Amino acid sequence: MTQQKQSSSNKESSTANRGFASMDEDQQREIASQGGKAAHEKGTAHEFDSEEAREAGQKGGKAAHEKGTAHEFTPEEARKAGQKGGKS
């Protein structure tokens, strides 16, 4: 039984640093970026319509505010953003 436990723990340690989840964030981001570019080139990537984009933006903004990581606009920044009227 001791051998079973040892081989089981050896197996776990040998796989602990395998796979996407074990990579650092920069590596994950690079691989995801490559996948997104490939999907766009192939024509299989999801294209957001304006309603989906609006909903996604609201969801992200709400989450950022709840986490306390959202950007807080100064009155001047808000005025400039409002003058653009959604155009960049």
C-alpha positions in Angstrom: 0.0 0.0 0.0 2.9 2.3 0.7 4.1 1.8 -2.9 0.7 2.8 -4.2 0.7 6.0 -2.3 4.3 6.8 -3.5 3.5 6.1 -7.1 0.3 8.2 -6.8 2.2 11.2 -5.3 4.9 10.8 -8.0 2.3 10.9 -10.7 0.7 14.1 -9.2 4.0 15.9 -8.9 5.0 15.0 -12.5 1.7 16.5 -13.9 1.5 19.5 -11.5 3.3 21.8 -14.0 1.5 20.6 -17.2 -1.3 22.2 -19.1 -2.7 25.6 -19.7 -3.7 26.4 -16.2 -0.2 25.9 -14.9 1.3 28.5 -17.3 1.9 32.0 -16.2 -0.6 34.7 -17.3 1.7 36.0 -20.1 2.0 32.6 -21.7 -1.7 32.0 -21.5 -2.5 35.4 -23.0 -0.1 34.7 -25.9 -1.6 31.4 -26.7 -5.1 32.7 -26.5 -4.1 35.6 -28.7 -2.8 33.2 -31.3 -6.0 31.2 -31.2 -8.1 34.3 -31.7 -6.0 35.5 -34.6 -6.3 32.0 -36.2 -10.0 31.9 -35.7 -10.4 35.3 -37.4 -8.2 34.3 -40.3 -10.2 31.1 -40.7 -13.5 33.0 -40.4 -14.8 31.0 -37.4 -14.4 33.7 -34.8 -17.4 35.2 -33.1 -18.2 38.7 -34.2 -20.1 40.8 -31.7 -23.0 42.9 -32.9 -23.4 46.3 -31.2 -26.0 45.0 -28.7 -23.8 42.1 -27.6 -20.8 44.5 -27.3 -22.9 46.9 -25.2 -24.0 44.1 -22.9 -20.5 42.8 -22.5 -19.2 46.3 -21.7 -21.8 46.8 -19.1 -21.1 43.4 -17.5 -17.3 44.2 -17.4 -17.9 47.7 -16.0 -20.1 46.3 -13.3 -17.6 43.7 -12.3 -14.8 46.2 -12.3 -16.8 48.6 -10.0 -17.6 45.7 -7.6 -13.9 44.7 -7.4 -12.9 48.4 -7.0 -10.7 48.3 -10.1 -12.8 50.5 -12.4 -11.5 53.8 -13.6 -13.1 56.8 -11.9 -13.5 59.6 -14.4 -12.7 63.2 -13.4 -15.3 65.8 -14.4 -12.9 66.8 -17.2 -12.5 63.3 -18.5 -16.3 62.7 -18.4 -16.9 65.9 -20.3 -14.4 64.9 -23.0 -15.9 61.4 -23.3 -19.4 62.9 -23.6 -18.3 65.3 -26.3 -17.0 62.3 -28.4 -20.5 60.9 -28.3 -19.3 57.3 -28.5 -17.0 58.0 -31.4 -13.2 57.5 -31.1 
